[in-house]
Amino acid sequence: MSDVAAQVWAALRTSPRLVATAVRDATRVQMAVAAATAVPVAVLVGVATVLIPNDVFSREVAPVAWNYPTLLVTAVLSGLLAATYVRTDSSSHNSETADPAGVPPSRTDGLGPIGVVFSWFAVGCPVCNKLAVLALGYSGALTWFAPLQPVLALAGIALLWTALAVRLNNQRSCRLPRHHRASAA
């Protein structure tokens, strides 16, 4: 098993406990960052996909019931993921080997944004998606793309959950002292 796969598997096994602990132990700044991320994600995706009615965008196919929970879960997981980038202690760190929260870089750091994009495509109108219509045509978007949208929703949520789990697992792992971090780079 590759290092990244092992890291992801270890994080996913303990993720419910890690997420519960992170939410319980969140600082005020982390809570503010989580809210300041979750609300714009919900509004941006909701307005663009017309899950939040507006005069700017229109939707030809009505939303289905699972679109709203997908939007909510995507926003909450995005907020929680953003909060993991907030530094929680006052110890010093080497900015070349860790992010501001003191977590070593990971090859899974791009999963969060990809998860949001998947969720966006999942909750959007299938025939309003210009890529789907261009590739499949109007009837193809309804016939082929619309049935795949729940799969995209699950994939987007899974990617966000995996990114969050890996970040939280890396936060709890043993950190190297500052002088070792500099020499490890």
C-alpha positions as CSV (number, residue, x, y, z in Angstrom):
1,M,0.0,0.0,0.0
2,S,1.4,3.4,-0.9
3,D,2.2,6.0,1.7
4,V,-0.7,8.2,0.6
5,A,-3.2,5.3,0.6
6,A,-2.0,4.2,4.0
7,Q,-2.3,7.8,5.3
8,V,-5.8,8.1,3.9
9,W,-6.9,4.7,5.3
10,A,-5.6,5.5,8.8
11,A,-7.4,8.8,8.7
12,L,-10.7,7.4,7.5
13,R,-10.7,4.7,10.2
14,T,-10.6,7.2,13.0
15,S,-12.3,10.1,11.2
16,P,-15.7,10.1,13.1
17,R,-13.8,10.4,16.4
18,L,-11.4,12.9,15.0
19,V,-14.1,15.1,13.6
20,A,-16.1,15.0,16.9
21,T,-13.0,15.9,18.9
22,A,-12.1,18.7,16.5
23,V,-15.6,20.2,16.7
24,R,-15.6,19.8,20.5
25,D,-12.2,21.4,21.0
26,A,-12.5,24.1,18.3
27,T,-11.3,27.6,19.3
28,R,-13.4,30.6,18.7
29,V,-11.2,31.6,15.7
30,Q,-11.7,28.1,14.2
31,M,-15.5,28.3,14.7
32,A,-15.5,31.8,13.0
33,V,-13.4,30.5,10.1
34,A,-15.7,27.5,9.7
35,A,-18.8,29.7,9.6
36,A,-17.0,32.3,7.4
37,T,-16.3,29.5,4.9
38,A,-19.5,27.4,5.2
39,V,-21.9,30.3,4.6
40,P,-20.2,31.6,1.4
41,V,-19.9,28.1,0.0
42,A,-23.6,27.5,0.7
43,V,-24.6,30.8,-0.8
44,L,-22.3,30.6,-3.8
45,V,-23.3,27.1,-4.8
46,G,-26.9,27.6,-3.8
47,V,-27.3,30.8,-5.8
48,A,-25.4,29.5,-8.9
49,T,-27.4,26.3,-8.9
50,V,-30.7,28.1,-8.0
51,L,-31.2,26.0,-4.9
52,I,-31.5,29.5,-3.4
53,P,-34.0,31.2,-5.7
54,N,-32.6,34.4,-7.3
55,D,-33.1,36.6,-10.3
56,V,-29.6,36.1,-11.7
57,F,-29.7,32.5,-12.6
58,S,-32.5,30.2,-13.8
59,R,-33.0,26.5,-13.7
60,E,-34.9,24.4,-16.3
61,V,-35.1,21.2,-14.2
62,A,-36.5,21.5,-10.7
63,P,-34.2,20.6,-7.8
64,V,-34.7,17.2,-6.3
65,A,-34.9,16.5,-2.5
66,W,-31.3,15.3,-2.1
67,N,-29.9,18.5,-3.5
68,Y,-30.5,20.5,-0.3
69,P,-28.8,18.0,2.1
70,T,-25.9,17.7,-0.3
71,L,-25.5,21.5,-0.3
72,L,-25.7,21.7,3.5
73,V,-23.2,18.8,4.0
74,T,-20.8,20.3,1.4
75,A,-20.9,23.7,3.1
76,V,-20.4,22.3,6.6
77,L,-17.5,20.0,5.6
78,S,-15.9,22.9,3.7
79,G,-16.1,25.1,6.8
80,L,-14.7,22.3,9.0
81,L,-11.9,21.8,6.5
82,A,-11.0,25.5,6.4
83,A,-10.9,25.6,10.2
84,T,-8.1,23.0,10.1
85,Y,-5.9,25.6,8.5
86,V,-6.2,27.8,11.6
87,R,-3.3,27.6,13.9
88,T,-4.4,26.5,17.4
89,D,-1.2,26.7,19.4
90,S,1.5,29.4,19.9
91,S,4.4,27.1,19.2
92,S,6.7,28.2,16.4
93,H,6.8,26.4,13.1
94,N,8.9,26.3,9.9
95,S,6.7,27.7,7.1
96,E,8.6,25.7,4.5
97,T,7.6,22.3,5.9
98,A,4.2,23.0,7.4
99,D,1.1,25.2,6.8
100,P,0.0,27.9,9.3
101,A,-1.8,25.2,11.4
102,G,1.5,23.3,11.8
103,V,0.4,20.4,9.7
104,P,2.9,18.8,7.3
105,P,1.9,19.1,3.6
106,S,0.0,16.1,2.2
107,R,-0.7,15.0,-1.4
108,T,-4.4,14.9,-0.4
109,D,-4.6,18.7,0.1
110,G,-6.4,19.3,-3.2
111,L,-9.3,16.9,-2.3
112,G,-11.4,19.6,-0.6
113,P,-11.8,22.0,-3.6
114,I,-12.3,19.0,-5.9
115,G,-15.1,17.8,-3.6
116,V,-16.8,21.2,-3.7
117,V,-16.7,21.2,-7.5
118,F,-18.1,17.7,-7.6
119,S,-20.9,18.7,-5.3
120,W,-21.6,21.8,-7.4
121,F,-22.0,19.8,-10.5
122,A,-24.1,17.3,-8.5
123,V,-26.7,19.8,-7.3
124,G,-26.8,21.9,-10.5
125,C,-29.5,21.6,-13.2
126,P,-28.3,18.9,-15.6
127,V,-29.3,20.8,-18.7
128,C,-28.0,24.1,-17.4
129,N,-24.5,22.6,-17.2
130,K,-23.0,23.8,-20.5
131,L,-20.3,21.1,-20.4
132,A,-22.8,18.3,-20.1
133,V,-25.0,19.8,-22.9
134,L,-22.0,20.3,-25.1
135,A,-20.8,16.8,-24.6
136,L,-24.1,14.9,-24.5
137,G,-26.7,17.2,-26.0
138,Y,-29.9,18.3,-24.2
139,S,-31.5,14.8,-24.1
140,G,-28.2,13.2,-23.3
141,A,-27.7,15.5,-20.3
142,L,-31.1,14.4,-19.0
143,T,-30.6,10.7,-19.9
144,W,-26.9,10.3,-18.9
145,F,-25.7,13.1,-16.8
146,A,-28.8,13.5,-14.5
147,P,-28.6,9.9,-13.2
148,L,-24.9,10.4,-12.4
149,Q,-25.5,13.5,-10.3
150,P,-26.2,11.5,-7.1
151,V,-22.9,9.7,-7.6
152,L,-21.1,13.0,-8.0
153,A,-22.8,14.2,-4.8
154,L,-21.5,11.2,-2.9
155,A,-18.0,11.5,-4.5
156,G,-17.9,15.2,-3.6
157,I,-18.9,14.6,0.0
158,A,-16.5,11.6,0.2
159,L,-13.6,13.8,-1.1
160,L,-14.4,16.5,1.4
161,W,-14.6,14.0,4.3
162,T,-11.4,12.4,3.2
163,A,-9.6,15.7,3.1
164,L,-10.9,16.6,6.5
165,A,-10.0,13.3,8.0
166,V,-6.4,13.4,6.6
167,R,-6.0,17.0,7.9
168,L,-7.2,16.1,11.4
169,N,-5.2,12.9,11.5
170,N,-2.1,14.8,10.5
171,Q,-2.8,17.4,13.2
172,R,-2.9,14.8,15.9
173,S,0.2,12.9,14.7
174,C,3.5,13.6,16.4
175,R,5.1,16.8,15.3
176,L,8.8,17.2,14.9
177,P,10.6,19.8,17.0
178,R,11.5,22.9,15.0
179,H,15.1,22.1,14.5
180,H,14.3,18.7,13.1
181,R,11.6,20.1,10.8
182,A,14.2,22.4,9.2
183,S,16.6,19.6,8.6
184,A,13.9,17.2,7.3
185,A,13.1,19.6,4.4
